[in-house]
């Protein structure tokens, strides 16, 4: 098969690494890809959010399967264009992808199908937002409706901060169109869990549960980021597992009832409250950096699974999980997430082997004059496997210690408290 991966970050590097191992793949492309991904796939300078451009490339090269990495192509309708052109795609169409691209759509979906979530309301005007703040108890969460690269959610402990956030999003338009509508909801408490499933719209197969660390600084302090690290698996007891499956059962039933064709990854960000798991948000693709911690645990062919989802036959496919645990530590540039410094030389990359127990996934790097330099906010993801979580964590931080660049930053407490939820 000829396979095209859309995207260019650390998640897509991990997807390319796993896809390159597939017995089905004859030729692997990535658009636009990166200098690191170029070691695994032929990188094509396409706009991955332009469906016509991507479909034209697929027709020219005879691409058999497209795997969508980031949310942008899903929200812009690339999948719909490709499917109309007869290309098999691992990823939901634009209408179903509103579960991620619109917080208001997702909230209405959750309420309509009686899926556990926080109480809240969507507001399209400043007056509606003011009324919502008046009627609800603090703390509250204010969410921008649209895609905002991890910057569209703020926990507001009091009215002053909530009003300031509404002002930023709706009047000042600091997130542009993403903040024109906001969702204001109660603030849930409890540990978070990333529950990801592969689905063909009819059935689903859960991946190992994982946890992402979103805050910049140790102790879950500082601003939200795209993700500072992740670990998997998070062990769950039978009651919690049944409740999680109940959420996925209801979500797939709701998608079918609403006439939404969903084939790809369904990612439920859950808060494990005292009343049971509740959905914080949906993502319609692999998480980043959860993917870097999950894919090394898959003891099966990712491309075969993606193809089964695209063709509607996931029920007969096999998903096998390797025993043990994985920990991914994200290394970022100075001044991330505000205005990261780039162009700084990186040393120590040559110390990483080509094995599967210690892996280096490039998120924001570039080759310049024969050396690697920083080229983004999140720069590298160091992923380690171990027979247990403690060993995986130790190996990951040993890997981090080999790397150097000016302004290098990372958290020291990724997977510091391994969750086992019963």
C-alpha positions in Angstrom: 0.0 0.0 0.0 0.9 3.7 -0.4 0.0 5.5 2.8 -0.1 9.3 3.4 0.1 10.8 6.9 -1.0 14.4 7.3 0.8 16.6 9.8 4.3 17.5 11.0 4.7 17.3 14.7 5.8 14.8 17.4 2.5 12.9 17.1 3.1 12.5 13.3 6.7 11.5 13.9 5.4 8.7 16.1 2.7 7.7 13.6 5.3 7.6 10.9 7.6 5.5 13.1 4.8 3.0 13.7 3.5 3.0 10.1 7.0 2.3 8.7 6.9 -1.0 10.6 3.7 -2.2 8.9 3.9 -5.2 6.6 1.3 -3.5 4.4 3.3 -0.4 3.6 5.2 -0.2 0.3 5.5 3.6 0.2 5.0 6.1 3.1 4.4 9.8 2.5 3.9 12.6 5.0 2.5 16.1 4.3 4.1 18.4 5.1 6.2 16.3 7.4 9.5 17.4 8.9 13.3 16.9 8.7 13.0 14.1 11.2 10.0 12.4 9.6 12.0 12.5 6.3 14.1 9.7 7.7 11.0 7.5 7.7 8.8 8.8 4.9 8.9 11.0 1.8 7.8 14.5 2.9 5.6 16.4 0.5 5.2 20.2 0.8 1.3 20.2 0.7 -1.1 22.3 2.7 -2.6 19.4 4.7 -5.8 21.5 5.3 -6.5 21.9 1.6 -8.6 19.0 0.6 -8.3 19.6 -3.2 -4.6 19.7 -3.0 -4.3 16.6 -0.9 -6.8 14.7 -3.1 -4.9 15.7 -6.2 -1.7 14.3 -4.7 -3.4 11.1 -3.8 -4.8 10.6 -7.3 -1.4 11.4 -8.8 0.5 8.9 -6.6 -2.2 6.3 -6.2 -2.4 6.7 -2.4 -4.4 3.9 -0.8 -4.9 5.2 2.7 -4.7 8.6 4.4 -4.1 8.9 8.2 -4.9 12.3 9.6 -2.7 13.5 12.5 -3.8 17.0 13.6 -7.2 18.5 14.1 -6.9 21.2 11.4 -7.5 18.9 8.4 -10.5 17.3 10.1 -12.1 20.7 10.9 -11.5 22.0 7.4 -13.2 19.1 5.7 -10.2 17.4 4.0 -11.6 14.0 4.9 -14.9 14.6 3.1 -13.1 15.7 -0.1 -10.9 12.6 0.0 -13.8 10.2 0.5 -15.7 11.8 -2.3 -12.6 11.1 -4.5 -12.6 7.5 -3.4 -9.7 7.6 -1.0 -9.8 5.6 2.2 -9.3 7.8 5.2 -8.6 7.2 8.9 -10.3 10.2 10.4 -13.9 11.5 10.8 -15.6 13.9 8.3 -16.1 17.6 9.1 -19.6 17.2 10.6 -18.5 14.5 13.1 -15.2 16.4 13.8 -17.3 19.2 15.3 -17.1 17.1 18.5 -13.6 18.7 18.8 -13.8 21.8 16.6 -16.9 23.2 18.4 -17.2 23.1 22.2 -20.8 24.3 21.9 -21.6 21.4 19.4 -20.0 18.9 21.8 -21.9 20.2 24.8 -25.2 20.0 23.0 -24.3 16.5 21.8 -23.4 15.3 25.3 -26.6 16.7 26.8 -28.8 15.4 24.0 -27.5 11.9 24.4 -27.3 11.9 28.2 -23.6 11.4 28.4 -22.1 12.4 31.7 -20.5 15.9 31.5 -20.3 19.2 33.4 -23.3 21.4 33.7 -22.9 24.4 31.4 -24.3 26.5 28.6 -23.1 28.0 25.3 -23.1 31.8 25.0 -23.0 33.6 21.7 -23.2 37.2 23.1 -21.6 39.1 26.0 -25.1 39.5 27.5 -25.6 35.7 27.5 -22.2 35.2 29.1 -22.9 37.8 31.8 -26.2 36.0 32.6 -24.4 32.6 32.8 -21.8 34.0 35.2 -24.6 35.5 37.4 -26.5 32.2 37.6 -23.6 29.8 38.3 -21.3 29.1 41.2 -17.6 29.6 41.2 -15.1 28.2 40.3 -16.1 28.0 36.7 -14.5 27.0 33.4 -14.7 29.3 30.4 -14.0 27.5 27.1 -13.6 29.1 23.7 -15.9 27.3 21.2 -13.3 26.8 18.4 -9.9 25.3 18.0 -7.3 27.3 20.0 -4.2 25.1 20.2 -4.7 24.4 23.9 -5.1 28.1 24.8 -8.9 28.2 24.8 -9.7 26.8 28.3 -9.4 28.8 31.5 -10.3 27.8 35.0 -11.7 30.9 36.8 -11.8 30.9 40.6 -13.9 34.1 40.9 -16.1 36.4 38.9 -13.3 38.9 38.2 -11.2 36.4 36.3 -14.3 34.9 34.6 -15.3 38.4 33.3 -11.8 39.1 32.2 -11.7 35.8 30.3 -15.0 36.5 28.6 -13.8 39.9 27.7 -10.5 38.5 26.2 -12.3 35.8 24.2 -15.5 37.6 23.0 -14.8 41.3 22.9 -11.0 41.5 22.4 -10.9 38.4 20.2 -7.5 37.2 21.5 -8.3 33.8 20.0 -9.9 35.3 16.9 -13.0 33.4 15.6 -12.4 30.6 18.1 -13.6 32.7 21.0 -16.7 34.4 19.4 -18.8 31.8 21.2 -17.9 30.5 24.6 -19.1 27.6 26.8 -19.3 28.4 30.5 -19.5 25.3 32.8 -19.1 24.1 36.3 -15.5 23.2 37.4 -15.3 19.4 38.0 -12.7 18.0 40.3 -10.8 14.7 40.3 -7.9 13.1 38.4 -8.0 13.3 34.6 -7.8 10.4 32.2 -7.3 10.3 28.4 -9.4 7.4 27.0 -8.8 6.8 23.3 -10.5 4.3 21.1 -10.2 3.2 17.4 -13.6 3.0 15.8 -15.2 2.4 12.4 -18.5 3.9 13.6 -20.0 0.6 14.4 -17.7 -0.9 17.0 -14.6 0.4 18.8 -11.5 -0.9 20.5 -10.0 0.9 23.4 -6.3 1.7 23.5 -4.5 1.6 26.9 -5.7 4.6 29.0 -3.2 7.4 29.4 -2.7 10.7 31.2 -1.4 13.9 29.8 0.3 16.7 31.8 -0.8 20.0 30.3 0.6 22.6 32.7 4.1 24.0 32.0 5.6 23.7 35.4 6.1 21.0 38.0 3.2 20.4 40.3 0.7 21.2 37.6 1.5 24.9 37.9 1.9 27.6 35.2 0.0 28.1 32.0 -1.7 25.3 29.9 0.4 24.0 27.1 -0.1 21.5 24.3 1.2 18.9 26.6 4.4 18.5 28.7 4.4 14.7 28.8 2.2 11.6 29.2 2.3 8.1 30.5 0.4 4.8 29.8 -1.2 2.7 30.9 -3.4 4.1 33.7 -4.9 1.0 35.4 -8.6 1.1 36.1 -10.8 -1.2 38.2 -13.8 -3.1 36.7 -16.5 -0.5 37.8 -14.6 2.4 36.3 -13.9 0.5 33.1 -17.5 -0.3 32.7 -18.4 3.3 33.1 -15.9 4.4 30.5 -17.2 1.8 28.1 -20.7 3.1 28.8 -19.5 6.6 27.7 -18.1 5.2 24.4 -21.2 3.1 23.8 -23.5 6.1 24.3 -21.2 8.3 22.1 -21.2 5.9 19.2 -24.9 5.4 19.5 -25.4 9.2 19.5 -23.2 9.6 16.4 -25.2 7.0 14.5 -28.5 8.5 15.7 -27.4 11.9 14.4 -26.3 10.4 11.1 -22.6 11.2 11.6 -20.1 8.8 10.0 -17.2 8.5 12.3 -14.1 6.4 11.4 -10.8 7.1 13.2 -9.8 7.9 16.8 -12.3 9.0 19.3 -10.6 10.6 22.3 -12.6 11.3 25.4 -10.9 13.6 27.9 -12.4 12.4 31.2 -12.6 13.8 34.8 -12.9 11.0 37.3 -15.3 12.7 39.7 -16.8 11.2 42.9 -20.0 10.6 40.9 -18.1 8.7 38.2 -16.3 9.7 34.9 -17.5 12.8 33.1 -16.5 14.0 29.7 -14.4 17.2 29.7 -13.9 17.3 26.0 -13.7 15.2 22.9 -10.8 15.1 20.5 -11.2 13.5 17.1 -7.6 12.4 16.6 -4.7 10.9 18.4 -3.5 13.1 21.3 -0.1 14.8 21.5 1.9 13.7 23.5 -0.3 10.7 24.4 0.4 9.1 21.0 4.2 9.0 21.8 3.4 7.0 25.0 0.8 4.8 23.4 2.2 3.6 20.1 5.2 1.8 21.6 2.7 -0.3 23.6 0.9 -1.5 20.5 2.1 -5.0 19.6 0.2 -5.0 16.3 0.1 -3.3 12.9 -1.2 0.2 13.2 -1.8 0.6 9.4 -3.9 -2.6 9.4 -6.1 -1.2 12.2 -6.4 2.2 10.5 -7.4 0.5 7.2 -10.0 -1.7 9.1 -11.5 1.5 10.5 -11.6 3.2 7.2 -13.3 0.2 5.6 -15.8 -0.4 8.4 -14.5 -3.8 9.5 -12.8 -3.1 12.8 -14.7 -5.8 14.5 -12.6 -8.5 12.8 -9.2 -6.8 13.4 -6.9 -7.6 16.2 -5.5 -5.0 18.7 -2.7 -6.4 20.8 -1.0 -4.5 23.6 2.6 -5.1 24.8 3.0 -5.6 28.5 4.7 -2.9 30.5 4.5 0.9 30.6 5.6 4.0 28.6 6.5 7.4 29.8 7.0 10.4 27.4 8.7 13.6 28.6 8.3 16.7 26.4 11.3 19.1 26.1 10.4 22.7 25.2 12.1 25.8 24.1 12.7 28.9 26.2 9.7 31.1 26.6 7.2 28.4 25.5 4.2 28.6 25.2 4.2 32.4 24.7 6.9 33.2 22.1 9.4 30.3 22.0 13.0 30.9 21.0 14.1 28.9 18.0 17.3 28.2 16.0 19.3 26.9 18.9 21.6 24.0 18.3 20.7 20.6 20.0 23.3 18.1 21.1 23.0 14.6 22.4 20.6 13.2 19.8 23.2 10.8 18.5 23.1 9.0 21.9 19.7 7.5 21.1 19.6 4.0 19.7 17.2 2.6 17.1 15.5 0.2 19.6 12.1 0.3 21.1 12.8 0.9 24.8 14.1 4.4 24.4 12.7 6.6 21.5 13.1 10.2 20.5 10.2 11.8 18.7 10.9 15.2 17.1 8.1 17.8 17.6 9.8 21.0 16.6 13.3 20.6 15.1 15.1 21.4 11.9 18.4 20.4 10.2 20.6 23.4 9.6 24.0 23.1 8.2 24.4 19.5 9.3 23.2 20.0 12.8 19.8 19.8 14.6 18.3 23.1 15.9 15.1 24.0 17.7 12.2 25.0 15.4 9.2 25.2 17.6 7.8 25.4 21.2 7.6 21.7 21.9 11.0 20.4 20.6 11.4 16.8 21.5 9.6 13.9 23.2 11.7 11.3 25.0 9.7 8.1 25.3 10.9 5.1 27.3 9.3 1.6 27.7 9.8 -0.4 30.9 8.4 -3.6 32.4 6.7 -1.3 35.0 6.0 2.5 35.1 8.8 3.3 37.6 11.4 1.7 35.2 9.9 3.5 32.2 10.0 6.8 34.1 13.7 6.3 35.1 14.7 5.4 31.6 12.9 8.4 30.1 14.6 10.9 32.4 18.0 9.2 31.7 17.3 9.9 28.1 16.4 13.5 28.8 19.7 14.0 30.6 21.6 13.3 27.4 20.1 16.2 25.5 21.2 19.9 25.6 20.3 23.2 24.1 20.2 26.7 25.4 16.9 27.4 27.3 15.9 23.8 27.3 12.9 23.2 29.6 11.0 20.1 30.8 9.0 19.0 33.8 10.6 16.8 36.4 7.4 15.1 37.6 5.9 13.4 34.6 4.4 10.2 35.8 5.5 11.1 39.3 2.3 9.8 40.7 1.2 6.8 38.7 -2.5 6.5 38.9 -4.3 3.3 39.6 -8.0 4.0 39.8 -10.3 1.4 41.2 
